[in-house]
Amino acid sequence: MVGLHGEEDRRQSQVPVAPQQWLHADQLLNSLLFTLFAFYGTYDAETLLSIFASSYVIYIFTSLLDTPALYLARRIKEGKAAT
């Protein structure tokens, strides 16, 4: 996409690729808050910690798996745009 000054608008051409450090910190906080609000008073502290750790590990695992898919999608999109 071309911006106001004739330069390519890089914000739209960049794919937000995980994992990024800020994204992990954000998800860490998100997992903590969700676990506390959803399960506080229902489970003991050990179980809450286990739920929190499990949800965060699942997030990290899926973000590592989807990174190659994002690169592939971008490559396909750029290949089609070039033809």
N, C-alpha and C positions, 0 to 999 in steps of 0.2 A: 504494500500500500504506500502511496506517495503522500508525504506530509505537506504542510503549507509552504515550505521552502524548497520543494522539489526533491527533498531527500526521502529516502525510504524510512517509513515509520517502523523502527526496530521493535517497538513494544508489541506490535501485533505479529511480527515474524518470529519472535522468540517463544519457544515452548517452555512453560514452567516445568522444569525437570526436578523430580525428587530423587534422591534425598538431598535436601539443603538443610543446613544447621538450624536456621530460624524455623523451618517447617517442623523439624523434630522437637524443638523446644516448645513450639505451639501445641503440638500433639501431646507432648508430655503433660502440659498444663491441662489440656482438654481431657485426657484420660483420667487425671487426678480428680478434676472437678466432677466429671461424670460419675466416677466410682463413688465419690463421697456423697453426692446428692441422690444418686439412685439407690445406694445400698447401705448408707449410714443408719445404724440402728437395727438393721436386719441381720447383719453378719458381724462377727468379731473382727478385731483389727488384723489378725493373721489372714483371714479370708479376704478382707478388703485389699490388703497388700497383694495377695495372689491375683485377684481380679484386675487390679491396676496394672501389675506387671504383665499379665497375660495380654491384656488389651493393647498395651504399648508394644510388646514384642510382635503381635499380629500386625499392627500398623507398620512397623519397621520392615517386616518381612514382605508385606504387600507393596510398600513403596519401592523396595529394591526390585521386585518382580515387574512392576509396571514401568520402570525407567526404560528398559529396552523397547517396550511397546511404544512409548512416546517417541523415541528416536526413530523407530521404524515408520510410524505414522507421519512424522515430519518429513522423512526422506521420501516417502510415497507422495505426499502432498507437493513437495518441491519438484519432484520428478514430473508430475502431471502438469504443474504450472510452467515448467520449462518447455514443454512440447506444444 
